[in-house]
Amino acid sequence: MLDFFNIEKYKENNRLEAKAAAVGLPKSLWATYSAFANTNGGIILLGVTEDAQHQLHVEGVNDADALVIDFWNIINNQSKISINVLNDKDVIVREFDGKKIIIISVPRAQRYDKPIYLDGNLFSSYKRNGEGDYRCTKEVIQAMLRDASPKTQDMLVLGNMNLDVFDKDTIKRYRIRMQGIRPGHVWEALEDVDFLYRIGAVGRDADGKLHPTAAGLLMFGYEYEIVREYPHYFLDYREKLDDDTRWSDRFVSSSGDWSGNIYDFYFRVYNRIAQSVKVPFALDGISRIDDTELHKALREALANTLINADYYGNTGVVIERNITSITMTNAGTFRIDLDEAINGGISDPRNSGLIKMFSLINIGERAGSGLPMIFKAWTGTDFAMPDITEKENPDRVCLILPVESLGEVGLTSAQCPNKNANEGSDVLINELTVPDTKETVPDTEQAVPDTEQTVPDTEQAVPDTERTVPDIEQAVPDIEQAVPDTEQAVPDTEQAVPYTEQAVPYTEQTVPEESKEQKALILSYIKHNDIITAKIAATILNVKPRRARTILRDMQIEGIIKRVGAARSIKYVLQTEK
């Protein structure tokens, strides 16, 4: 609780607002109520003022009981306030040195109650940032309306699209991976369309025909098809490992030399950032890789970033790797309280279809265990702890994962770059001890792509409400389509390095620990399928065929596998005799 006998040590911030109320309830009270409820909650102090030095002072109110009655009458009037999210315990009167003040504790509203708006006008909605209350743009209102839907965004069946929006090679890579992880699964023999229906990538529209779902489009679609539904869709990986070059490596979804979809982006990025975690892989026998907790957490963090992004939002997904940290940023804020997300146990995903597809290939945790697992993994290292923050205007979430030993760089946790960047602004009120947090926090994470992320006019008020997710019922299809040849060669287009100025080759694939993991994955596939080809190995490992052949050759030299066939019919099987 705030120490009102030493109130001068506090300052207004994202979670604390002081207002004079000597002659009645201030008009600005309701905008602050809306802003706190639509953002992360906060405390409003009536009868408290802030001076020019930003120090708080108790001034008191006249007839506190009458003001409380007026407050309840107005907040329960739906023509004035859309929804009352307060209980009796949230409004209390306290006396300090003979002066009475009113303390209003505003919780974060549930997503299905947002936006909280004023005067019966949906567009008189407010949010809170370091500068105070601001009127929501139409884009922010649209985002809250989308999140208010009982169905997640990616369940939408896109009736204006056909199944030719999918990259068949991506689908094939996904099915091969799933086959290796879940051998003998009942969906293994299904035709592609039947399979895509089962995993939620296609569904039936009102016309009774099959169309891509939003989840399927994001997961398997071509980038130029994805942007038809998501105009601001943008995936960006940036790598800066020295001070002499702007980017050591970079690839984006719009480059045109790979699919640009979420599935392929995930594996391209993970293969890069896994090198930042300098701990060895562990093997369990010859058929199964048993990752370290840190590698599992890294995959979880990347999956969470992609799964929980608001792809209708104005900011894309940006992954940035440097010497000391990995920063992951996605559009949209949390659908639950940030503290609840970190503590775990509560799951409210923005894209449940993507969760299902990733979980079928053992990527991503369910039931709200993702963030706790990430923090737990970092606890067992000498790295600084991860830092996760919500940013407003535009709405986005930024996760910073330190990967440099504190002992090596001589930093303490508090000195780690970007650590607790918003400390004192979004913390709980009973933890408020930081002086002035009202200043805007610089965007040190460098997460918003320059060419894509335009901030909308904050005074624009009219939303495009048709963006709310319609209620779709997905009936079970009856489909007869020929099963594609699973041995068909997969074009190796996804591995082309965009931007010709970036000369970093795939030398990371020679890392010993990663080589062990790659060999274990190959052995796992052979165990369940008897044979493997270089093309299939390249697909499983997400590397170029030449690199796959090198790994297979090394395994042959080591006596693990043997080559059978010749020329274009070369295959590899387990070596049963030494």
HELIX and SHEET records of a PDB file:
HELIX    1   1 PHE A    4  LYS A    9  5                                   6    
HELIX    2   2 SER A   28  ASN A   38  1                                  11    
HELIX    3   3 ALA A   64  ILE A   75  1                                  12    
HELIX    4   4 ASP A   88  ASP A   90  5                                   3    
HELIX    5   5 ARG A  111  ASP A  113  5                                   3    
HELIX    6   6 LYS A  138  ALA A  148  1                                  11    
HELIX    7   7 GLN A  153  MET A  155  5                                   3    
HELIX    8   8 LEU A  163  VAL A  165  5                                   3    
HELIX    9   9 LYS A  168  ILE A  181  1                                  14    
HELIX   10  10 ASP A  192  ARG A  198  1                                   7    
HELIX   11  11 ALA A  214  PHE A  220  1                                   7    
HELIX   12  12 GLU A  223  GLU A  229  1                                   7    
HELIX   13  13 ILE A  262  ILE A  273  1                                  12    
HELIX   14  14 ALA A  274  SER A  276  5                                   3    
HELIX   15  15 GLU A  293  ILE A  307  1                                  15    
HELIX   16  16 LEU A  338  ASN A  343  1                                   6    
HELIX   17  17 SER A  352  SER A  359  1                                   8    
HELIX   18  18 GLY A  370  THR A  379  1                                  10    
HELIX   19  19 LEU A  406  VAL A  409  1                                   4    
HELIX   20  20 SER A  413  GLN A  415  5                                   3    
HELIX   21  21 ILE A  429  GLU A  431  5                                   3    
HELIX   22  22 THR A  465  ARG A  467  5                                   3    
HELIX   23  23 THR A  507  THR A  510  5                                   4    
HELIX   24  24 PRO A  512  ASN A  529  1                                  18    
HELIX   25  25 ALA A  534  LEU A  541  1                                   8    
HELIX   26  26 PRO A  545  ILE A  557  1                                  13    
HELIX   27  27 ALA A  567  SER A  569  5                                   3    
SHEET    1   A 4 LEU A  16  LYS A  19  0                                        
SHEET    2   A 4 GLY A  42  LEU A  46  1                                        
SHEET    3   A 4 LYS A  99  VAL A 106 -1                                        
SHEET    4   A 4 VAL A  91  PHE A  96 -1                                        
SHEET    1   B 2 VAL A  48  GLU A  50  0                                        
SHEET    2   B 2 LEU A  56  VAL A  58 -1                                        
SHEET    1   C 3 TYR A 117  LEU A 118  0                                        
SHEET    2   C 3 ASN A 121  ASN A 129 -1                                        
SHEET    3   C 3 GLY A 132  ARG A 135 -1                                        
SHEET    1   D 2 VAL A 202  ARG A 204  0                                        
SHEET    2   D 2 LEU A 210  PRO A 212 -1                                        
SHEET    1   E 6 ASP A 249  VAL A 252  0                                        
SHEET    2   E 6 LEU A 235  LYS A 240 -1                                        
SHEET    3   E 6 VAL A 317  ASN A 322  1                                        
SHEET    4   E 6 SER A 325  ALA A 331 -1                                        
SHEET    5   E 6 ARG A 396  PRO A 402 -1                                        
SHEET    6   E 6 ASP A 387  LYS A 391 -1                                        
SHEET    1   F 2 ALA A 282  ASP A 284  0                                        
SHEET    2   F 2 ARG A 288  ASP A 290 -1                                        
SHEET    1   G 2 ILE A 561  VAL A 564  0                                        
SHEET    2   G 2 LYS A 571  LEU A 574 -1                                        
END                                                                             
